[in-house]
Amino acid sequence: MKTRHNFNAYYKIIMIKSYNLDLGDGRGTVTVAFVRKRIKNVYLKVERDASVVLNLPYGTPDAWATDYLLSMRDWVCKHVKTRQEAFNKNNLSEVESYKSALIFGKSFEIVRLKGAKPHAVFSGGTVNLYLTNPSDETEAGSVYRAWLRKLAAKIYAEELNDFYDRFFAPLGIAKPIFQIRKMKTLWGSCTPKQSKIVFNENLIRSDMACIRYVVLHELTHLIHYRHDADFYAFVEARMPDWKECKKRLRQYM
Ligand SMILES: [Zn+2]
């Protein structure tokens, strides 16, 4: 039940507003999440995965928050760069050694523990791998990957059900089946004739908003075959920030 609780926290995070901060001087833009909480002070943070979060007391006007961000552009730029460099470095080594996991766009520590029955538990912000031999890379890899695929299946199913029930069932569209596969260039694909959707197993590495965008995108193909104006109008009406998600997805491929 504990893991279930963690996922609910992610769902809440994606409901927050986001703002595209132009860093100026041709340094590009970063997406800043505005999180309103019961706090007294404004708190700007660059996370380990280089995402930027601005924590605000309830009632702080957006205009004040954006002015504040503009005044902090140099600070944001510097810290994002530092985090990105560290994050990329970590991710390269971590693939080999299963020391940390990229899930929902965030990096989580992987802890290996001795256990009679190999399995994985996601709790308190770490992925605990229980292994018969904690120093065995092969065992760690297979336990981790099996767990991640199961998690991916659960998350994709939940998001698919949610969108389907709200937007597709009322239109009389038959519920599609979905599969998970390793894919090199696609996040998802849809075969409307077979009412079948395939999701990339690595989609779970991207943040929840990106996952939701891919699920909605593939479902929309059940109604609109091509990527035409009608297709994007349908997506936009149900997910106004789809463009930012599409852009962000590139960093996870
Ligand atoms: Zn498409």
Boltz pocket constraint, residues with backbone or C-beta under 6 A from the ligand:
constraints:
  - pocket:
      binder: B
      contacts: [[A, 217], [A, 218], [A, 221], [A, 227]]
      max_distance: 6.0
